[in-house]
Amino acid sequence: MPLVKVKAKYQVTLPVAVRKKAGLEVGDLLEAEVKGRNITLTPKSLIDREIALGLADFKQGRTIGPFRTSKAATRALRRATK
């Protein structure tokens, strides 16, 4: 069981093995819950990370469209995936 030290600003660093096992990435959110003296950190939904990645794509102009019809959007998406 890895040990974690509480630093000056009450920050902790999760060991690499723990981060990998939990599938955590930079920018992920964790929900903290305290029961007695036990602290549980639970990763928030992966949707949060996907939304952040999509927003970064949008800000950098990696988008296609707008489209007048859903058929036009579907055609463009199929072309983009080939």
N, CA, C and O atoms as CSV, one atom per row, in Angstrom:
chain,resi,resn,atom,element,x,y,z
A,1,MET,N,N,0.853,-1.175,0.000
A,1,MET,CA,C,0.000,0.000,0.000
A,1,MET,C,C,0.898,1.237,0.000
A,1,MET,O,O,1.646,1.458,0.953
A,2,PRO,N,N,0.830,2.055,-1.073
A,2,PRO,CA,C,1.678,3.252,-1.148
A,2,PRO,C,C,1.264,4.305,-0.118
A,2,PRO,O,O,0.083,4.463,0.191
A,3,LEU,N,N,2.253,5.014,0.400
A,3,LEU,CA,C,1.997,6.111,1.325
A,3,LEU,C,C,2.052,7.432,0.567
A,3,LEU,O,O,2.810,7.585,-0.390
A,4,VAL,N,N,1.232,8.382,1.013
A,4,VAL,CA,C,1.162,9.702,0.396
A,4,VAL,C,C,1.374,10.721,1.502
A,4,VAL,O,O,0.794,10.601,2.581
A,5,LYS,N,N,2.209,11.730,1.236
A,5,LYS,CA,C,2.516,12.753,2.236
A,5,LYS,C,C,1.683,14.003,1.965
A,5,LYS,O,O,1.546,14.430,0.818
A,6,VAL,N,N,1.125,14.588,3.032
A,6,VAL,CA,C,0.404,15.857,2.925
A,6,VAL,C,C,1.450,16.964,2.966
A,6,VAL,O,O,2.230,17.062,3.913
A,7,LYS,N,N,1.457,17.801,1.919
A,7,LYS,CA,C,2.476,18.855,1.804
A,7,LYS,C,C,1.984,20.163,2.418
A,7,LYS,O,O,0.881,20.225,2.961
A,8,ALA,N,N,2.816,21.215,2.329
A,8,ALA,CA,C,2.577,22.490,3.007
A,8,ALA,C,C,1.201,23.086,2.733
A,8,ALA,O,O,0.569,23.602,3.655
A,9,LYS,N,N,0.727,23.031,1.511
A,9,LYS,CA,C,-0.581,23.606,1.172
A,9,LYS,C,C,-1.678,22.535,1.172
A,9,LYS,O,O,-2.692,22.678,0.488
A,10,TYR,N,N,-1.473,21.489,1.924
A,10,TYR,CA,C,-2.412,20.378,2.062
A,10,TYR,C,C,-2.631,19.654,0.734
A,10,TYR,O,O,-3.702,19.100,0.485
A,11,GLN,N,N,-1.608,19.666,-0.109
A,11,GLN,CA,C,-1.681,18.956,-1.374
A,11,GLN,C,C,-1.053,17.582,-1.218
A,11,GLN,O,O,-0.131,17.385,-0.426
A,12,VAL,N,N,-1.575,16.629,-1.995
A,12,VAL,CA,C,-1.002,15.288,-2.026
A,12,VAL,C,C,-0.743,14.915,-3.482
A,12,VAL,O,O,-1.442,15.376,-4.385
A,13,THR,N,N,0.265,14.078,-3.698
A,13,THR,CA,C,0.571,13.571,-5.027
A,13,THR,C,C,0.298,12.079,-5.025
A,13,THR,O,O,0.817,11.338,-4.190
A,14,LEU,N,N,-0.524,11.648,-5.973
A,14,LEU,CA,C,-0.828,10.230,-6.067
A,14,LEU,C,C,0.313,9.515,-6.784
A,14,LEU,O,O,0.776,9.985,-7.824
A,15,PRO,N,N,0.770,8.395,-6.249
A,15,PRO,CA,C,1.845,7.645,-6.897
A,15,PRO,C,C,1.430,7.185,-8.309
A,15,PRO,O,O,0.246,6.989,-8.585
A,16,VAL,N,N,2.416,7.021,-9.183
A,16,VAL,CA,C,2.164,6.636,-10.575
A,16,VAL,C,C,1.328,5.366,-10.656
A,16,VAL,O,O,0.383,5.300,-11.443
A,17,ALA,N,N,1.660,4.365,-9.860
A,17,ALA,CA,C,0.926,3.097,-9.916
A,17,ALA,C,C,-0.553,3.296,-9.588
A,17,ALA,O,O,-1.416,2.668,-10.200
A,18,VAL,N,N,-0.843,4.161,-8.631
A,18,VAL,CA,C,-2.227,4.435,-8.241
A,18,VAL,C,C,-2.948,5.175,-9.365
A,18,VAL,O,O,-4.081,4.836,-9.707
A,19,ARG,N,N,-2.285,6.195,-9.945
A,19,ARG,CA,C,-2.898,6.962,-11.039
A,19,ARG,C,C,-3.204,6.067,-12.228
A,19,ARG,O,O,-4.279,6.159,-12.822
A,20,LYS,N,N,-2.251,5.195,-12.579
A,20,LYS,CA,C,-2.464,4.301,-13.728
A,20,LYS,C,C,-3.593,3.315,-13.459
A,20,LYS,O,O,-4.435,3.077,-14.324
A,21,LYS,N,N,-3.608,2.748,-12.267
A,21,LYS,CA,C,-4.637,1.763,-11.919
A,21,LYS,C,C,-6.029,2.391,-11.938
A,21,LYS,O,O,-7.004,1.734,-12.302
A,22,ALA,N,N,-6.122,3.677,-11.541
A,22,ALA,CA,C,-7.406,4.387,-11.518
A,22,ALA,C,C,-7.734,5.009,-12.875
A,22,ALA,O,O,-8.853,5.475,-13.086
A,23,GLY,N,N,-6.753,5.021,-13.810
A,23,GLY,CA,C,-6.988,5.596,-15.128
A,23,GLY,C,C,-7.098,7.115,-15.104
A,23,GLY,O,O,-7.853,7.702,-15.879
A,24,LEU,N,N,-6.344,7.746,-14.213
A,24,LEU,CA,C,-6.423,9.201,-14.071
A,24,LEU,C,C,-5.491,9.905,-15.047
A,24,LEU,O,O,-4.403,9.416,-15.353
A,25,GLU,N,N,-5.931,11.048,-15.525
A,25,GLU,CA,C,-5.153,11.892,-16.428
A,25,GLU,C,C,-5.098,13.299,-15.829
A,25,GLU,O,O,-5.887,13.637,-14.947
A,26,VAL,N,N,-4.167,14.106,-16.312
A,26,VAL,CA,C,-4.082,15.497,-15.881
A,26,VAL,C,C,-5.393,16.193,-16.217
A,26,VAL,O,O,-5.892,16.061,-17.334
A,27,GLY,N,N,-5.950,16.922,-15.282
A,27,GLY,CA,C,-7.199,17.636,-15.506
A,27,GLY,C,C,-8.444,16.885,-15.048
A,27,GLY,O,O,-9.529,17.466,-15.001
A,28,ASP,N,N,-8.307,15.602,-14.708
A,28,ASP,CA,C,-9.455,14.850,-14.204
A,28,ASP,C,C,-9.902,15.418,-12.857
A,28,ASP,O,O,-9.103,15.964,-12.096
A,29,LEU,N,N,-11.169,15.276,-12.594
A,29,LEU,CA,C,-11.724,15.733,-11.322
A,29,LEU,C,C,-11.974,14.548,-10.412
A,29,LEU,O,O,-12.409,13.484,-10.853
A,30,LEU,N,N,-11.689,14.749,-9.127
A,30,LEU,CA,C,-11.947,13.720,-8.120
A,30,LEU,C,C,-12.909,14.283,-7.088
A,30,LEU,O,O,-12.798,15.435,-6.668
A,31,GLU,N,N,-13.848,13.452,-6.692
A,31,GLU,CA,C,-14.779,13.839,-5.633
A,31,GLU,C,C,-14.222,13.300,-4.320
A,31,GLU,O,O,-13.909,12.114,-4.216
A,32,ALA,N,N,-14.098,14.176,-3.310
A,32,ALA,CA,C,-13.558,13.779,-2.017
A,32,ALA,C,C,-14.695,13.576,-1.018
A,32,ALA,O,O,-15.587,14.414,-0.887
A,33,GLU,N,N,-14.642,12.449,-0.320
A,33,GLU,CA,C,-15.654,12.139,0.688
A,33,GLU,C,C,-14.933,11.705,1.959
A,33,GLU,O,O,-13.980,10.928,1.903
A,34,VAL,N,N,-15.388,12.204,3.100
A,34,VAL,CA,C,-14.773,11.871,4.379
A,34,VAL,C,C,-15.786,11.107,5.219
A,34,VAL,O,O,-16.911,11.563,5.422
A,35,LYS,N,N,-15.375,9.934,5.708
A,35,LYS,CA,C,-16.185,9.126,6.639
A,35,LYS,C,C,-15.280,8.787,7.812
A,35,LYS,O,O,-14.350,7.990,7.693
A,36,GLY,N,N,-15.572,9.409,8.945
A,36,GLY,CA,C,-14.694,9.234,10.102
A,36,GLY,C,C,-13.346,9.859,9.784
A,36,GLY,O,O,-13.260,11.055,9.509
A,37,ARG,N,N,-12.286,9.042,9.821
A,37,ARG,CA,C,-10.950,9.531,9.460
A,37,ARG,C,C,-10.513,9.013,8.093
A,37,ARG,O,O,-9.359,9.198,7.706
A,38,ASN,N,N,-11.411,8.369,7.359
A,38,ASN,CA,C,-11.095,7.843,6.028
A,38,ASN,C,C,-11.504,8.837,4.950
A,38,ASN,O,O,-12.599,9.398,4.989
A,39,ILE,N,N,-10.622,9.045,4.002
A,39,ILE,CA,C,-10.887,9.928,2.865
A,39,ILE,C,C,-10.945,9.064,1.613
A,39,ILE,O,O,-10.026,8.293,1.335
A,40,THR,N,N,-12.021,9.199,0.871
A,40,THR,CA,C,-12.183,8.468,-0.374
A,40,THR,C,C,-12.200,9.457,-1.534
A,40,THR,O,O,-12.978,10.412,-1.532
A,41,LEU,N,N,-11.337,9.226,-2.528
A,41,LEU,CA,C,-11.309,10.046,-3.734
A,41,LEU,C,C,-11.907,9.222,-4.867
A,41,LEU,O,O,-11.422,8.132,-5.170
A,42,THR,N,N,-12.958,9.741,-5.489
A,42,THR,CA,C,-13.645,9.041,-6.550
A,42,THR,C,C,-13.576,9.858,-7.838
A,42,THR,O,O,-14.005,11.011,-7.857
A,43,PRO,N,N,-13.037,9.272,-8.925
A,43,PRO,CA,C,-13.000,10.015,-10.187
A,43,PRO,C,C,-14.405,10.362,-10.660
A,43,PRO,O,O,-15.329,9.554,-10.566
A,44,LYS,N,N,-14.545,11.587,-11.174
A,44,LYS,CA,C,-15.819,11.997,-11.762
A,44,LYS,C,C,-15.951,11.296,-13.105
A,44,LYS,O,O,-15.020,10.637,-13.568
A,45,SER,N,N,-17.092,11.441,-13.712
A,45,SER,CA,C,-17.382,10.805,-14.984
A,45,SER,C,C,-16.350,11.166,-16.046
A,45,SER,O,O,-15.845,12.288,-16.077
A,46,LEU,N,N,-16.043,10.210,-16.914
A,46,LEU,CA,C,-15.117,10.461,-18.015
A,46,LEU,C,C,-15.687,11.465,-19.002
A,46,LEU,O,O,-14.950,12.014,-19.822
A,47,ILE,N,N,-16.977,11.709,-18.934
A,47,ILE,CA,C,-17.609,12.671,-19.839
A,47,ILE,C,C,-16.973,14.045,-19.658
A,47,ILE,O,O,-16.796,14.775,-20.632
A,48,ASP,N,N,-16.629,14.404,-18.426
A,48,ASP,CA,C,-16.005,15.698,-18.161
A,48,ASP,C,C,-14.725,15.855,-18.979
A,48,ASP,O,O,-14.483,16.909,-19.567
A,49,ARG,N,N,-13.901,14.793,-19.012
A,49,ARG,CA,C,-12.644,14.837,-19.754
A,49,ARG,C,C,-12.923,14.938,-21.253
A,49,ARG,O,O,-12.259,15.701,-21.954
A,50,GLU,N,N,-13.896,14.176,-21.748
A,50,GLU,CA,C,-14.217,14.197,-23.175
A,50,GLU,C,C,-14.750,15.563,-23.597
A,50,GLU,O,O,-14.444,16.041,-24.689
A,51,ILE,N,N,-15.535,16.180,-22.747
A,51,ILE,CA,C,-16.045,17.524,-23.045
A,51,ILE,C,C,-14.878,18.508,-23.128
A,51,ILE,O,O,-14.844,19.355,-24.022
A,52,ALA,N,N,-13.933,18.403,-22.211
A,52,ALA,CA,C,-12.766,19.288,-22.227
A,52,ALA,C,C,-11.944,19.086,-23.495
A,52,ALA,O,O,-11.472,20.056,-24.087
A,53,LEU,N,N,-11.767,17.832,-23.919
A,53,LEU,CA,C,-11.027,17.561,-25.152
A,53,LEU,C,C,-11.762,18.117,-26.363
A,53,LEU,O,O,-11.141,18.691,-27.257
A,54,GLY,N,N,-13.071,17.950,-26.396
A,54,GLY,CA,C,-13.870,18.476,-27.501
A,54,GLY,C,C,-13.821,19.994,-27.552
A,54,GLY,O,O,-13.745,20.580,-28.632
A,55,LEU,N,N,-13.865,20.626,-26.400
A,55,LEU,CA,C,-13.790,22.084,-26.345
A,55,LEU,C,C,-12.422,22.576,-26.828
A,55,LEU,O,O,-12.333,23.600,-27.506
A,56,ALA,N,N,-11.366,21.854,-26.481
A,56,ALA,CA,C,-10.022,22.217,-26.948
A,56,ALA,C,C,-9.952,22.105,-28.470
A,56,ALA,O,O,-9.371,22.970,-29.126
A,57,ASP,N,N,-10.538,21.048,-29.036
A,57,ASP,CA,C,-10.587,20.909,-30.495
A,57,ASP,C,C,-11.312,22.096,-31.119
A,57,ASP,O,O,-10.846,22.673,-32.101
A,58,PHE,N,N,-12.441,22.451,-30.549
A,58,PHE,CA,C,-13.239,23.561,-31.075
A,58,PHE,C,C,-12.446,24.872,-31.037
A,58,PHE,O,O,-12.442,25.630,-32.007
A,59,LYS,N,N,-11.779,25.132,-29.911
A,59,LYS,CA,C,-11.014,26.364,-29.766
A,59,LYS,C,C,-9.856,26.439,-30.752
A,59,LYS,O,O,-9.453,27.530,-31.157
A,60,GLN,N,N,-9.314,25.277,-31.145
A,60,GLN,CA,C,-8.191,25.246,-32.079
A,60,GLN,C,C,-8.654,25.117,-33.525
A,60,GLN,O,O,-7.836,24.940,-34.428
A,61,GLY,N,N,-9.972,25.205,-33.746
A,61,GLY,CA,C,-10.497,25.199,-35.105
A,61,GLY,C,C,-10.569,23.838,-35.760
A,61,GLY,O,O,-10.717,23.754,-36.979
A,62,ARG,N,N,-10.470,22.770,-34.987
A,62,ARG,CA,C,-10.553,21.416,-35.553
A,62,ARG,C,C,-12.023,20.982,-35.598
A,62,ARG,O,O,-12.446,20.080,-34.874
A,63,THR,N,N,-12.772,21.641,-36.456
A,63,THR,CA,C,-14.197,21.344,-36.602
A,63,THR,C,C,-14.550,21.303,-38.082
A,63,THR,O,O,-13.778,21.750,-38.929
A,64,ILE,N,N,-15.719,20.765,-38.378
A,64,ILE,CA,C,-16.270,20.816,-39.724
A,64,ILE,C,C,-17.702,21.320,-39.607
A,64,ILE,O,O,-18.341,21.164,-38.566
A,65,GLY,N,N,-18.198,21.920,-40.673
A,65,GLY,CA,C,-19.563,22.432,-40.632
A,65,GLY,C,C,-19.543,23.934,-40.602
A,65,GLY,O,O,-18.463,24.520,-40.683
A,66,PRO,N,N,-20.662,24.583,-40.492
A,66,PRO,CA,C,-22.019,24.094,-40.227
A,66,PRO,C,C,-22.642,23.444,-41.460
A,66,PRO,O,O,-22.147,23.587,-42.578
A,67,PHE,N,N,-23.715,22.743,-41.231
A,67,PHE,CA,C,-24.404,22.008,-42.279
A,67,PHE,C,C,-25.855,22.446,-42.346
A,67,PHE,O,O,-26.462,22.808,-41.338
A,68,ARG,N,N,-26.404,22.406,-43.570
A,68,ARG,CA,C,-27.811,22.795,-43.741
A,68,ARG,C,C,-28.762,21.649,-43.404
A,68,ARG,O,O,-29.893,21.874,-42.973
A,69,THR,N,N,-28.291,20.424,-43.604
A,69,THR,CA,C,-29.159,19.269,-43.334
A,69,THR,C,C,-28.379,18.206,-42.570
A,69,THR,O,O,-27.149,18.237,-42.528
A,70,SER,N,N,-29.095,17.277,-41.976
A,70,SER,CA,C,-28.442,16.173,-41.278
A,70,SER,C,C,-27.748,15.249,-42.273
A,70,SER,O,O,-26.721,14.651,-41.952
A,71,LYS,N,N,-28.307,15.127,-43.488
A,71,LYS,CA,C,-27.663,14.289,-44.512
A,71,LYS,C,C,-26.299,14.860,-44.883
A,71,LYS,O,O,-25.335,14.112,-45.043
A,72,ALA,N,N,-26.214,16.173,-45.019
A,72,ALA,CA,C,-24.941,16.808,-45.347
A,72,ALA,C,C,-23.925,16.586,-44.223
A,72,ALA,O,O,-22.746,16.360,-44.494
A,73,ALA,N,N,-24.365,16.648,-42.983
A,73,ALA,CA,C,-23.480,16.413,-41.845
A,73,ALA,C,C,-22.991,14.975,-41.834
A,73,ALA,O,O,-21.810,14.716,-41.601
A,74,THR,N,N,-23.899,14.038,-42.087
A,74,THR,CA,C,-23.540,12.621,-42.112
A,74,THR,C,C,-22.519,12.337,-43.206
A,74,THR,O,O,-21.541,11.627,-42.971
A,75,ARG,N,N,-22.737,12.888,-44.403
A,75,ARG,CA,C,-21.793,12.699,-45.511
A,75,ARG,C,C,-20.414,13.242,-45.135
A,75,ARG,O,O,-19.403,12.579,-45.367
A,76,ALA,N,N,-20.369,14.431,-44.561
A,76,ALA,CA,C,-19.087,15.041,-44.192
A,76,ALA,C,C,-18.373,14.211,-43.134
A,76,ALA,O,O,-17.157,14.036,-43.209
A,77,LEU,N,N,-19.099,13.705,-42.160
A,77,LEU,CA,C,-18.487,12.886,-41.105
A,77,LEU,C,C,-17.958,11.580,-41.680
A,77,LEU,O,O,-16.888,11.120,-41.281
A,78,ARG,N,N,-18.678,10.987,-42.594
A,78,ARG,CA,C,-18.201,9.737,-43.216
A,78,ARG,C,C,-16.948,9.989,-44.026
A,78,ARG,O,O,-16.023,9.178,-43.998
A,79,ARG,N,N,-16.899,11.096,-44.746
A,79,ARG,CA,C,-15.698,11.437,-45.516
A,79,ARG,C,C,-14.519,11.682,-44.580
A,79,ARG,O,O,-13.395,11.269,-44.867
A,80,ALA,N,N,-14.776,12.348,-43.474
A,80,ALA,CA,C,-13.696,12.684,-42.529
A,80,ALA,C,C,-13.117,11.444,-41.862
A,80,ALA,O,O,-11.945,11.450,-41.483
A,81,THR,N,N,-13.892,10.394,-41.709
A,81,THR,CA,C,-13.413,9.184,-41.033
A,81,THR,C,C,-12.703,8.221,-41.972
A,81,THR,O,O,-12.098,7.250,-41.517
A,82,LYS,N,N,-12.767,8.472,-43.264
A,82,LYS,CA,C,-12.084,7.575,-44.222
A,82,LYS,C,C,-10.614,7.852,-44.303
A,82,LYS,O,O,-9.902,7.189,-45.057
